[in-house]
Amino acid sequence: MIWSSPRSPRLAIRQLDRLTAAGLPALWVAFDEVYGRSQRLRKTAARAGLAYVAIIPCDYPVTTPAGTTIHADQAIPSAVFERRSAGNGAKGPRYSDWAMTATGIEGQYLLTRRLICRPDQYTFYLCWAPPGRPATITYFITIAGRRWPVEETFKTGKDTMGWDQSQTRTFNGICRHTALTALAQLRATAIRSTLTGSIQLPDHDSVPESHTTPDDLVSDADLIIPLGDAPLPEHGGKPCPPGIAAIKLSIAETTRLAHLATQYTTGLISRARRAFALRWSHRRRRHQATARWHHYNTRLLTATEPGSQPQPKGGNAT
């Protein structure tokens, strides 16, 4: 898969050309509305044998199988919607109502998404799959849903790597800033990946005497960092299990724990203060697990309300 981040469709076309020339494995490409308007970009993807799912505006002209031209939103009255999930998000399955209609171009379809919470809000996609590829609604919804991780990457870039906070104005400066912040994230990722379940206590000589007073109220069990991940509900309406486990360590939480270990190793905090911070970390992760459970429950219940049962996967165009 590939996606495009430049501001000009011409640059996206160059990316596709370079990808094709390099022989890199790719099956599809997804565009937002800026790129979806470009017929030349869509044709470039088709020539490269890449299926595409391109967002288009509501007034974009679409040719019907009968040869007439209509706006994308004029296909709504005759559309047959079915409830599908575009993949799991932070709050559970991302259910929406979807409909797919054939266009006058072979292999191309108009895909329409309607929000459950705002049924008057629609998103329109032009989709195409090369011969031999299953041009089903499930296939195109899956590709459309894969844009969500891309948006998350942009959010991470702005929030974590500071792309929207940097004062650099040159290309080299931006690259250096990004490299430094990416290294910081990689460090946190490496720490999270190598955690074994407890923080290694420092040697007695490495901590100042004033911080080595034994505390009978703190045991080794208080210094354990629970690993693993909390469960998710299989269906809506399932009660949250009492004493639900903590969610998987996030990069942000790993950074906090690494900072905590550094503070203890350098003698800035006591053993009791460290155990207190670890208990709060565990409580925070369990609270996040409970919140995620209820978010998933809400999504699953919404998707299975009477009259809105999800249809079997793998359907063809309507």
C-alpha positions in Angstrom: 0.0 0.0 0.0 1.1 3.6 -0.5 -0.4 7.0 0.3 0.5 10.5 -0.7 1.3 13.5 1.5 2.6 16.2 -1.0 0.3 19.1 -1.6 0.3 18.7 -5.4 -1.2 15.7 -7.3 1.7 16.1 -9.7 4.1 15.1 -7.0 1.9 12.2 -6.1 2.0 11.1 -9.8 5.8 11.2 -9.6 5.7 9.1 -6.5 3.6 6.5 -8.3 6.0 6.6 -11.3 9.0 6.0 -9.0 7.3 3.2 -7.2 6.4 1.5 -10.4 9.9 1.9 -11.8 11.5 0.5 -8.6 9.2 -2.5 -8.7 8.1 -2.1 -5.1 5.3 -4.4 -4.0 2.0 -2.4 -3.8 -1.6 -3.4 -4.5 -3.6 -0.2 -3.9 -3.5 3.5 -3.2 -5.8 5.8 -1.3 -6.4 9.5 -1.9 -8.1 12.2 0.1 -10.3 14.8 -1.7 -7.4 17.0 -2.9 -6.0 14.0 -4.9 -9.3 12.3 -5.6 -10.3 15.2 -7.9 -7.3 14.5 -10.2 -8.4 12.2 -13.1 -4.8 12.1 -14.3 -3.7 10.7 -10.9 -6.4 8.0 -10.9 -5.4 7.0 -14.4 -1.7 6.8 -13.4 -2.7 4.4 -10.5 -4.8 2.3 -12.9 -1.9 2.1 -15.5 0.3 0.9 -12.6 -2.2 -1.9 -11.8 -3.0 -0.3 -8.4 -6.6 -0.4 -7.1 -7.6 3.0 -5.8 -10.1 4.5 -3.4 -10.3 8.2 -3.9 -12.4 10.7 -1.9 -14.4 13.1 -4.2 -16.6 16.1 -3.4 -20.4 15.7 -3.4 -20.7 17.7 -6.6 -18.1 15.7 -8.5 -19.5 14.5 -11.9 -19.9 10.8 -12.2 -21.0 8.9 -15.3 -23.7 6.2 -14.8 -23.8 2.9 -16.7 -26.7 4.4 -18.7 -24.3 7.1 -20.0 -25.8 10.0 -18.1 -23.7 12.3 -15.9 -24.8 13.1 -12.4 -23.2 14.6 -9.2 -22.1 12.1 -6.7 -24.7 13.1 -4.1 -27.5 12.5 -6.7 -26.9 8.8 -6.4 -28.0 8.7 -2.7 -31.8 8.2 -3.3 -31.2 5.0 -5.2 -28.4 3.7 -3.0 -28.9 0.6 -0.8 -26.9 1.0 2.4 -25.6 -1.7 4.7 -23.7 -1.4 7.9 -20.0 -2.3 7.8 -16.9 -1.7 9.9 -13.9 0.0 8.3 -11.7 -1.5 11.0 -11.1 -1.1 14.7 -10.2 2.4 16.0 -9.2 3.7 19.4 -12.9 3.4 20.5 -13.9 0.2 18.8 -15.1 -0.9 15.4 -15.6 2.1 13.1 -19.1 1.2 11.8 -20.8 3.3 9.1 -23.5 2.7 6.5 -22.0 2.0 3.1 -23.5 1.7 -0.4 -21.7 1.0 -3.7 -23.0 1.7 -7.2 -21.4 0.9 -10.6 -20.3 3.8 -12.9 -20.0 3.9 -16.6 -16.3 3.0 -16.5 -15.4 -0.7 -16.3 -14.1 -1.7 -12.9 -15.0 1.7 -11.4 -17.6 2.2 -8.6 -19.0 5.0 -6.6 -18.8 4.2 -2.8 -20.9 6.2 -0.4 -20.4 6.3 3.4 -23.1 7.6 5.7 -22.3 8.3 9.4 -24.5 6.6 11.9 -24.4 9.5 14.4 -25.0 12.1 11.6 -27.1 10.4 8.9 -27.2 13.6 6.8 -23.4 13.5 6.4 -21.9 11.6 3.5 -18.5 10.9 2.1 -18.1 9.8 -1.5 -15.3 7.7 -3.0 -14.4 6.7 -6.6 -13.1 3.2 -6.5 -11.4 1.0 -9.1 -9.9 -2.5 -9.1 -7.8 -4.0 -11.9 -9.1 -7.1 -13.8 -8.7 -10.2 -11.7 -9.0 -8.3 -8.4 -12.3 -8.8 -6.5 -14.1 -5.4 -6.9 -16.3 -6.0 -3.9 -17.6 -3.5 -1.4 -15.6 -5.3 1.4 -12.4 -4.8 -0.6 -13.0 -1.1 -1.1 -14.1 -0.4 2.5 -11.0 -2.1 3.8 -8.8 0.2 1.7 -10.8 3.3 2.7 -10.4 2.3 6.4 -6.6 2.0 6.0 -6.4 5.8 5.7 -7.1 6.0 9.4 -3.5 4.9 10.4 -2.2 7.5 8.0 -4.1 10.2 9.8 -2.8 8.9 13.1 0.7 9.1 11.7 0.2 12.7 10.8 -1.2 13.4 14.3 1.8 11.6 15.9 4.2 13.6 13.7 2.6 16.9 14.8 2.1 16.0 18.5 5.1 13.8 19.2 7.7 14.9 16.7 6.7 18.6 16.9 6.2 19.2 13.2 3.7 21.9 14.0 6.0 23.4 16.7 9.4 23.5 15.1 10.8 26.9 14.2 13.0 25.5 11.5 12.6 26.9 8.0 15.1 24.9 5.9 14.9 21.4 4.7 18.1 20.3 6.5 16.8 21.9 9.7 13.5 20.0 9.5 15.3 16.7 8.8 17.6 17.2 11.8 14.6 18.1 14.1 12.6 15.1 12.9 15.6 12.7 13.3 16.2 13.8 16.9 12.5 13.5 17.9 12.3 10.1 16.0 15.3 8.8 17.9 13.6 9.8 21.2 10.6 7.8 20.1 12.7 4.9 19.1 14.4 4.9 22.5 11.0 4.7 24.2 9.9 2.0 21.9 13.0 -0.1 22.6 12.5 0.3 26.3 8.9 -0.8 26.0 9.9 -3.8 23.9 12.6 -5.0 26.3 10.7 -4.6 29.6 10.5 -7.9 31.4 7.9 -7.0 33.9 9.9 -5.2 36.6 12.3 -2.4 37.0 15.8 -3.5 37.9 16.8 -2.1 41.3 20.0 -0.2 41.2 23.1 -1.3 43.2 23.3 -0.1 46.8 26.3 2.1 46.1 24.7 3.9 43.2 22.1 5.6 45.4 23.0 8.2 48.0 22.7 7.1 51.6 19.8 9.5 52.3 17.6 7.5 49.9 18.5 3.9 51.0 16.4 3.9 54.2 14.5 0.6 54.1 10.7 0.9 53.8 8.8 -2.1 55.1 5.7 -0.9 53.3 7.2 -1.3 49.9 7.7 -4.8 48.5 9.2 -6.1 45.3 5.6 -6.7 44.1 4.9 -3.0 44.3 7.6 -2.4 41.7 6.2 -4.8 39.1 5.1 -3.4 35.7 2.2 -5.5 34.3 2.6 -6.3 30.7 0.2 -7.8 28.2 -3.1 -6.2 27.0 -6.6 -6.0 28.4 -9.4 -8.0 26.7 -12.0 -6.6 24.4 -15.8 -7.4 24.3 -16.8 -9.9 21.6 -20.3 -8.4 21.3 -22.2 -5.4 22.6 -23.8 -5.4 26.0 -21.2 -7.6 27.6 -20.4 -6.2 31.1 -16.9 -5.1 31.8 -15.1 -7.8 33.8 -14.2 -6.8 37.4 -10.6 -6.2 37.9 -9.9 -5.8 34.2 -6.2 -6.0 33.3 -4.3 -2.9 32.2 -3.9 -2.0 28.5 -0.7 -2.5 26.7 2.1 -0.1 27.4 1.9 2.9 25.2 4.9 4.9 24.1 3.9 7.8 26.3 3.6 5.5 29.4 6.9 3.9 28.6 8.5 7.3 28.5 7.1 8.1 31.9 8.4 4.8 33.4 11.8 5.4 31.9 12.0 8.8 33.4 10.8 7.4 36.7 13.6 4.8 36.6 16.2 7.5 35.9 14.9 9.6 38.8 15.3 6.6 41.2 18.7 5.6 39.9 20.1 9.1 40.4 18.6 9.3 43.9 16.0 12.0 43.2 13.1 9.9 44.6 12.8 7.2 47.2 11.8 3.6 46.8 8.4 4.4 48.3 7.8 7.4 45.9 8.7 5.1 43.0 6.2 2.5 44.1 3.6 5.1 44.5 4.2 6.4 40.9 4.1 2.8 39.6 0.7 2.2 41.3 -0.7 5.3 39.6 0.7 4.1 36.3 -1.1 0.8 36.7 -4.3 2.5 37.8 -4.2 4.8 34.8 -3.7 1.9 32.4 -6.6 0.0 34.0 -8.8 3.1 33.7 -7.9 3.3 30.0 -8.8 -0.4 29.6 -12.2 0.2 31.2 -12.9 3.2 29.0 -11.9 1.3 25.9 -14.2 -1.6 26.9 -17.2 0.7 27.2 -16.3 2.5 23.9 -16.2 -0.9 22.1 -19.5 -1.9 23.7 -21.1 1.3 22.5 -19.9 0.8 18.9 -20.9 -2.9 18.9 -24.4 -2.1 20.3 -24.9 0.6 17.7 -24.0 -1.7 14.9 -26.4 -4.4 16.0 -29.5 -2.2 16.7 -32.8 -3.6 15.3 -33.0 -3.0 11.5 -29.3 -2.3 11.2 -27.7 -5.7 11.3 -24.4 -5.8 9.4 -24.6 -7.7 6.1 -22.5 -10.7 5.3 -19.1 -9.7 4.0 -17.9 -10.1 0.4 -21.0 -8.6 -1.3 -20.7 -7.3 -4.8 -21.7 -3.9 -6.2 -25.3 -2.8 -6.1 
